[in-house]
Amino acid sequence: MKTAVVTGGGRGIGASIVKRLDADGVQVAIFDLKSTDDLSSQLKNPSKVISVDVSSPENVSCAIKEVVNEWGRLDILINNAGITKDCLAIRMSDADWQKVLDINLSGAFYCAREALKVMMKQREGVIINISSVIGMRGNMGQANYAAAKGGLIALTKTLAKEMAERNIRVNAIAPGFIDTEMTKRLPITVKDEILKRIPLKRFGRIDEVAELVNFLTGAEYITGQVITIDGGLFI
Ligand SMILES: NC(=O)c1ccc[n+]([C@@H]2O[C@H](COP(=O)([O-])OP(=O)(O)OC[C@H]3O[C@@H](n4cnc5c(N)ncnc54)[C@H](O)[C@@H]3O)[C@@H](O)[C@H]2O)c1
C-alpha cells in the first residue's frame, strides 16, 4: 500500500486531498496544527494524525520518522500547509513577513528534505507543492505570500532537477481562487471583483484541486512543472 503525508491536511484543500488519496487506496498521514480526528474517522484506509508545525524542522523530522517507522515507506508528500498575513509591503511587520515565509516556504523545504532522505533510498517518490497563481503574478497586499509561493515554485524546479535521476518527481500546483476558509475571509466587494475577472465565472472547488493532485501522483513523465488551476483567471 502506498503512503502519503499531507501537510495542512486538517481542512480546506488539504482535507480534500487527504480524502482523494484515501479513495485511491493510499494510507495518509495528516500533519497539521489542529486535531483532525473527525476527518481521520471518515477514511477507509489506515491513517495517522500527527500534530506538526511545519515551520519547526525538529517537529517535521520527528513526524516523518514516526510515519516511516510505522509504515516502512513514504511514497507521496503534499506540501499544502499555508497561511496568509496580508498587508501593504510598506506597513508589513517583520513578524508577518517572516511567519508567512517560515510556514509556506521553509515548512515545505523541511518536509521535502526529510521525505527525500526516505524516497532516495526507495529510489521512488512524488512531491507536490501547493503554490499559488500569486507566486507567479504577485498581488497587492501579499508581498510575503507572493514571495513564499514564488520561492516554492523555484524550490520545486530545483528539487525536480536534483532528484530526477533517483526517480523522484517534484511538481507544483498553482490554484487561483478556491472556495475555502482562506478565501471566505475576503471582503465581498473584493470577491465580486475577482469573479468578474474569472472567465469560468466561479471560484474553484477543493475537490477539483484534489483531483489534479491525484492525477499528478500518477503522471510518471511530468516533473518540474507548475500546473495552474484558476478557471482561466490568468490566461
Ligand atoms: N484557497 C485558495 O484560494 C488558495 C489559492 C491558492 C493557493 N492556496 C494554497 O492552498 C493551501 C491550502 O489552502 P486552504 O485555502 O485550504 O487553507 P486553509 O486555511 O483552509 O487550511 C490550511 C491548513 O494548514 C494548516 N496549517 C497552517 N499553518 C500550519 C503549520 N505551521 N503547520 C502545519 N499546518 C499548518 C491549518 O491548520 C489548516 O488546516 C495553502 O498553501 C494555500 O496557500 C489556496
The ligand as an SDF file (V2000), in Angstrom:
LIG
                    3D

 44 48  0  0  0  0  0  0  0  0999 V2000
   -7.9120   28.8470   -1.0240 N   0  0  0  0  0  0  0  0  0  0  0  0
   -7.3640   29.3620   -2.1090 C   0  0  0  0  0  0  0  0  0  0  0  0
   -7.9940   30.0770   -2.8940 O   0  0  0  0  0  0  0  0  0  0  0  0
   -5.9270   29.0820   -2.4290 C   0  0  0  0  0  0  0  0  0  0  0  0
   -5.4070   29.5750   -3.6360 C   0  0  0  0  0  0  0  0  0  0  0  0
   -4.0790   29.3070   -3.9520 C   0  0  0  0  0  0  0  0  0  0  0  0
   -3.3040   28.5590   -3.0920 C   0  0  0  0  0  0  0  0  0  0  0  0
   -3.8280   28.1090   -1.9210 N   0  0  0  0  0  0  0  0  0  0  0  0
   -2.9420   27.3380   -1.0460 C   0  0  0  0  0  0  0  0  0  0  0  0
   -3.5150   26.0860   -0.7500 O   0  0  0  0  0  0  0  0  0  0  0  0
   -3.0990   25.6580    0.5430 C   0  0  0  0  0  0  0  0  0  0  0  0
   -4.3300   25.3050    1.3690 C   0  0  0  0  0  0  0  0  0  0  0  0
   -5.1660   26.4540    1.4280 O   0  0  0  0  0  0  0  0  0  0  0  0
   -6.6140   26.4300    2.1020 P   0  0  0  0  0  0  0  0  0  0  0  0
   -7.3850   27.5060    1.4370 O   0  0  0  0  0  0  0  0  0  0  0  0
   -7.1370   25.0500    2.1590 O   0  0  0  0  0  0  0  0  0  0  0  0
   -6.2250   26.9680    3.5660 O   0  0  0  0  0  0  0  0  0  0  0  0
   -6.8840   26.7120    4.9900 P   0  0  0  0  0  0  0  0  0  0  0  0
   -6.5300   27.9010    5.8100 O   0  0  0  0  0  0  0  0  0  0  0  0
   -8.3410   26.3520    4.8470 O   0  0  0  0  0  0  0  0  0  0  0  0
   -6.1110   25.4200    5.5180 O   0  0  0  0  0  0  0  0  0  0  0  0
   -4.7210   25.4540    5.7830 C   0  0  0  0  0  0  0  0  0  0  0  0
   -4.3750   24.3160    6.7160 C   0  0  0  0  0  0  0  0  0  0  0  0
   -2.9670   24.4410    7.0110 O   0  0  0  0  0  0  0  0  0  0  0  0
   -2.7920   24.2680    8.4120 C   0  0  0  0  0  0  0  0  0  0  0  0
   -1.5870   24.9580    8.8600 N   0  0  0  0  0  0  0  0  0  0  0  0
   -1.3720   26.2890    8.9650 C   0  0  0  0  0  0  0  0  0  0  0  0
   -0.1650   26.5350    9.4770 N   0  0  0  0  0  0  0  0  0  0  0  0
    0.4230   25.3430    9.7030 C   0  0  0  0  0  0  0  0  0  0  0  0
    1.6760   24.9360   10.2380 C   0  0  0  0  0  0  0  0  0  0  0  0
    2.5820   25.8240   10.6770 N   0  0  0  0  0  0  0  0  0  0  0  0
    1.9560   23.6110   10.3130 N   0  0  0  0  0  0  0  0  0  0  0  0
    1.0400   22.6860    9.9140 C   0  0  0  0  0  0  0  0  0  0  0  0
   -0.1670   23.0110    9.4090 N   0  0  0  0  0  0  0  0  0  0  0  0
   -0.4730   24.3210    9.3090 C   0  0  0  0  0  0  0  0  0  0  0  0
   -4.0450   24.8640    9.0270 C   0  0  0  0  0  0  0  0  0  0  0  0
   -4.2440   24.4140   10.3710 O   0  0  0  0  0  0  0  0  0  0  0  0
   -5.1220   24.3930    8.0600 C   0  0  0  0  0  0  0  0  0  0  0  0
   -5.6280   23.1180    8.4270 O   0  0  0  0  0  0  0  0  0  0  0  0
   -2.2860   26.8080    1.1240 C   0  0  0  0  0  0  0  0  0  0  0  0
   -0.9200   26.5520    0.9230 O   0  0  0  0  0  0  0  0  0  0  0  0
   -2.7220   27.9950    0.2950 C   0  0  0  0  0  0  0  0  0  0  0  0
   -1.7500   28.9900    0.2470 O   0  0  0  0  0  0  0  0  0  0  0  0
   -5.1190   28.3400   -1.5620 C   0  0  0  0  0  0  0  0  0  0  0  0
  1  2  1  0
  2  3  2  0
  2  4  1  0
  4  5  1  0
  4 44  2  0
  5  6  2  0
  6  7  1  0
  7  8  2  0
  8  9  1  0
  8 44  1  0
  9 10  1  0
  9 42  1  0
 10 11  1  0
 11 12  1  0
 11 40  1  0
 12 13  1  0
 13 14  1  0
 14 15  2  0
 14 16  1  0
 14 17  1  0
 17 18  1  0
 18 19  2  0
 18 20  1  0
 18 21  1  0
 21 22  1  0
 22 23  1  0
 23 24  1  0
 23 38  1  0
 24 25  1  0
 25 26  1  0
 25 36  1  0
 26 27  1  0
 26 35  1  0
 27 28  2  0
 28 29  1  0
 29 30  1  0
 29 35  2  0
 30 31  1  0
 30 32  2  0
 32 33  1  0
 33 34  2  0
 34 35  1  0
 36 37  1  0
 36 38  1  0
 38 39  1  0
 40 41  1  0
 40 42  1  0
 42 43  1  0
M  CHG  2   8   1  16  -1
M  END
$$$$
